Amino acid sequence: MAPEGPPQDREKEVWWLQVKVWSMAVISISLLSACFVVSSVVTYSNSVYSKNKKLSKLQEYQQFYSSLTCVIGGKEVEDWSCCPTLWSSFQSSCYFVSAVKQSWAEHWKNCSRMGAALAVISTEDEQDFITQNLNEESAYFMGLSDPEGQRTYCIWVDRTPYNESATFWHSGEPNNPSERCVIVNFRHPSRQWGWNDIDCHEPEKSICEMTKIYL
């Protein structure tokens, strides 16, 4: 058994041990504090960047729209999906119903000026949503046409492929090769909305569609 050293040596060893323990504790706390500060700064910077990015986008869209209506959505809490105020929101699109009666070409231009296009209707759910906001006594141009008069109706304004299995023609329509544009309207005998071919110069109302604005 090794002989114990003098009491003052043992006290010195204990003192140095305490100094080491406290030094390590201080260093650990300092590192944790530094990490917290860095993390806070990064989080704050990201938050500021995200807000500035949203503000920049809002200012960009203010060229076309005086105000937007936004809802929180997406995977992140801070993700916003927006439609121009007075437009209707459905899935990933916004819709605007024009009450002005014009030709198909004029409506095409007006939709384009708003960063939109004449509506492309590809599902029954979409048609049901759109028509619930329409007047049964009116007819509305949409983004389908047959410019060659071949009765194929293969051209949507956004080049979406024409799918015959997802069309909603009224019975007996289309029925006239010289009627090269399409409206959605309500037929009282059948009590339902559907598509009808019509002369492109005929003045009717219209439906514009645009992709939602994500901020």
C-alpha positions, 0 to 999 in steps of 0.5 A: 500500500502506497503511503499517502502524501502530506495533507497539503498535497492532497488538498492541492490535488482536490483543488486542481480537480475542482478547477478542471471540473468547473473549467469544463463546465464553463467551456461547455456552457459557453459553447452551448450559448454560442450555438444558441446565439448562432442558431437564433441569428440563422433562424432570424436571418431565414425569417427576415429573408422569407418575409422579404421574399414574400414582400418582393413577390407581393410587390411584383403581383401588385402590378396586375392586382390591387390586392390578394387573398391568401391562406396558409397551406402547404407543408410549411406553416409559413407557406401561403397560397393566394388568389387575386381578391374577387377571384374564386379558389379551387385546388391549384387554380384561381377563377374569374368570371367576366360579366362583360359580353365580348367575342372569344378573342377579346376575352382571350386578350383580357384574360392574358392581360391579367396573367391568366387564360380562358379556363381549361376544364378537365374534371367534373369536380372542376366544372361543378365548382365553376358552374356553381358561381355562374348565372343560369341565364348566361353563357361563358366562353372557356379555353377550348376551340376548333380553329380549323373547323375539323370538329376535333376540338383538340386545342386548349389554350394552354396546350393541355391534350384534349381528352374525350373521356373528360368532356361535358358536351350537351346532348347533340353537341358539338353540331356545327363545324362553322362554330369553332369556339366553346361555351359552358351554359345551362339548359333548362330542359335537362336542368344541367350545365354543359358545353356547346359549340358557338360562333367565336364572334358571338358576344358572351361572358367568360371564365378566366383561370390562373395558377395560384400565387404561392408565397 
